[in-house]
Amino acid sequence: MQAQLIRRRARRRLGFGLIALAMSLGAGSPSFAYTAYVTNERDNTVSVVDLGKMQTVKTIQVGQRPRGIVISPDGKFLYICAGDDDIVQIVDTTTQEVVGDLPSGPDPELLALNKTGDLLYLSNENDALVTIIDVKERKALAQIPVGVEPEGMGVSPDGRIVVNTSETTNMAHFIDTEKHEVVANVLVDSRPRYAEWKSDGSEVWVSAEVGGTVSVIDPVKHVVIGKITFSVPGLRSEAIQPVGIRFTKDGKLGFVALGPANRIAVVDAQTHQVEKYLLVGQRVWQLAFTPDQKYLISTNGVSNDISIIDVSDLKVVKSVQVGSFPWGVAVSPE
């Protein structure tokens, strides 16, 4: 009798242990899937991609020639540059409908939010201006003259400086966000398209589409301290056209979209050396991480799809069809 009682207690303890183990394993699994929003330049839509299912689940009709896209820090709103309509449209992510617009100025191209989500910085390509918008009040606070054909917008981690790239002037313009004025201009290679800060603020990387390089800029001294070059066996150098850039949070890796080279370069962010090239869709434009940085997403303009890359394995795990000529991408924060 005593032996049976001991065995029953042992089985009960084992059962509780298995339940606890199952709960602890489940605790590390995400309870939700992130959503990616992709602007499709040719058919004036935004594709809604469920990253758990890895498929497009909805298409939102927006303004003409949508390109730049960002999402508010709370994930409630998308801000989309409708370039040919001269507005920034606001999309409610719950209803997935356009609910308003912001006074962007002519031909908004690319945009960036500050950390708190109350200030929006965007480039007006045709007017050589950077416009600063108060999102809550829905009004423009300032317009700052920059170089010809401005595009890339990158906000510093502390929010004090915004870097804009001008495609024809071939410069990175450093803008003081309090004074609303350019405080430095840095010459880079031909047709700069994007600016991205490291999370510690130590470097700004600027991609030059025609120059085929990425300039590494010291944001304090305002000088180029290095250049990253690319070489893909079997491809002409003219086909390698850097555009979008992203860094891992730990600052160890940088990812650079190489346009018609149909590849993403994986770069050691400390040594500035290319470690690997990832083959994706045709004419890769922009990049975005999921918040946990498990996946990196690329927009592939000519193949009308996005590539989903497993960051830890550095492998493309899925291609998802979206709309016509996908350009920009933003991912929900939750």
Secondary structure, 3 states (H helix, E strand, C coil): CHHHHHHHHHHHHHHHHHHHHHHHHHHCCCCCCCEEEEEECCCCEEEEEECCCCEEEEEEECCCCEEEEEECCCCCEEEEEEHHHCEEEEEECCCCEEEEEECCCCCEEEEEECCCCCEEEEEEHHHCEEEEEECCCCEEEEEEECCCCEEEEEECCCCCEEEEEECCCCEEEEEECCCCEEEEEEECCCCEEEEEECCCCCCEEEEECCCCEEEEEECCCCEEEEEEECCCCCCCHHHCCCCCEEECCCCCEEEEECECCCEEEEEECCCCEEEEEEECCCCEEEEEECCCCCEEEEEECCCCEEEEEECCCCEEEEEEECCCCEEEEEECCC
